[in-house]
Amino acid sequence: MSVMVRRAAVADGAARARLWAESGAFFVNLDPGTAQEPEPRGLVEWHEGIYARYADDPTVLMLVAEVDGRVVGAVTARLFEPLPSASWQVMRDLAHRRVHVDALTVAGSARRTGVGTALMAAVERWAVEREAVAITLETGLGNPTSVPFYEQRMGYTRHEVVFRKPLTGAPSSP
């Protein structure tokens, strides 16, 4: 199986929406208390709008992966410049260019076939070309596919922990 990674295009909206919906269903099965399946109405247009908004932005990378002409993966990443206040910050990375991966989605049928690896390798090349010093991303600690993928396959290390506490009485509280 050959994976081809390319820049996303507006015409990929339906495929990206399909991947996003599939990811929503996957995450609902993992953690129904915090995940939801995206509303299908308008989902394609939402993805097309994201592409239209960021297609010409040199700080945003949107890629898709194809196998046999079918989009089976997508990734979006952003480049951040050093903060002007970096000398007063405690996080060293804030003084340097860095990349953050907003989302990586791979079709269930294409997981563990090299699609995610190809997409992340492309993000890493893009980051190096832009002289970024680090890449950050988030994933759920209970995710049985992404945690081993990032740690064992891609060489990422856990750096921070995000805590969450649902508030009773708040609108839409679980």
N, C-alpha and C positions, 0 to 999 in steps of 0.2 A: 504494500500500500504506500503510495507516494502522497505526502502532504505538501500542498502549495500554500504559502502564506502570502497575502497581498494586502494592499491598502483597502479598507472598506469603501464602498460606494453607496450612493443613495439607493440604488437598485437592490442592495442587500438588506433593506429594511425588513422585508417579510422573513427572511432567513434569520436575521438577528432577533426579531420578535419571537420566532419559533424557539430559538435557543433560550431566550430569556424566560419564556413561559415554562419550558421544560425545567430550567433551573429553579424556578419558583416552586414547581411541584416537588422537586427533589428536596428543597430546603424545608418545605412544609412537612414532609415525611420525617426529616431530621429533628425539627424544632417547631411544632405547630403553634407554640406560644409566642414566637417572635416572627415567624416567616408567614408570607402569604403568597398566593398565586396571583400574578398580575391580571388586572382586568383585560380581557381580550379585545374589547371594543376600543379602538384608537391606539392599540399597542404598536402596530406597524407604522402609523403616522408619527407616533412619539419617537420611535427609533429613527425614522427618516428626518425628523426635526432635529434630533441630536446630531446626526451627520451633517445636516445643512448648517447648523450653528457652528460646528467645530472643524469642518472639512479643510478650511484654509488657515486654521490656527496652528502655527508651527510648534506650539507647546502641547498639543494634543495628538496622540497617536491612536488611530482606530484601525485595527487589522482584522481580517477574517482568514480562516484556514479552510481550504477546500480539499476534498478527497473525491476523485472521479467527477469533478465539476460541481459537487454539492457542498454548500457551506456547512461545516460541522463544528466550527469553533469561532470564537471572537474574543478580542481583548481590547480594552481601552485603558490608556495610561496618560498621565500628565507630567510635564516637566515644570519644576518649581525653581525659581531663581533664589539666590541667597537673600535672606532677610536683611534689610538695612539695620535692624536692631540686633543682628547676630552676636555682636560682641557682648551684649548684655544677657543673652539667652544662656540656658544651661545645656541645651542640646547642641552638640558640635556640628551635626549635619546641617543645621539651619544657616551656617555660614557658607554653604556650598550648594551647587546645583544638585538636585535630587529628583527622582522620578517616583511617582506613586501609581500603582496599578489600581484602577477603580473597579474593574470587573474582568474576570476571565470566565467564559462559558464554553463548555464542550458538550456536544450531544452525548447522551448516554451510550449510544451505539459506537461512539468513537473514543470513549475513555480508555486509557491505558493502551493507546495505539500510537502515541507520539504527537498527537495534535496539540495538547497543552504544552508539551516540551518545545515544540516548534514555535508556538506563539510566544511563550516566555523568552525563548532564545532571541527572537526578533526584538522584543521589548528591551532585552539586555543590550543587544547591539546598538539599538537606537539611543539608549541611555549613555553608553560609552562614547558614541559619536558626538554626543552633546556635552561630554565631559562631566556627567553626573557622577557623584561619589557613592550613591546608594540608591536602592530601590526598596520601597515599602509597599505593603499591602495588608489587608485584613482577611481573615477567614475564621469560621467558627471552630472553636477547639474540639467540638464533637463531630466535626466533619470527617468521616472515615476515608474519604478519597483525597481531599485537598491538603490536609495536614501532612500525611506521608509524602504526597507529591512535592510540596514545597520544601519540606525538610530533607527528605532522603533523595529525591530525584533532582531537585533544583539547587540544593545547597543553601537554602534560606534558614535563618535561625529565629527563634522566638525572641522578640525584643520588648514588647509591651503587652499589657493585659488591659482589655476594656471591660469595665464592670457595668452591670445593668441591674437596676432595681425597679420592678413595676410598682407604680404608685396606685394604691386603691383609691377609688373615687375620681380618678382622672378620666377625661374623655377617652373612650376606646380602651380602657384598661382590660387586660386579659382576665 
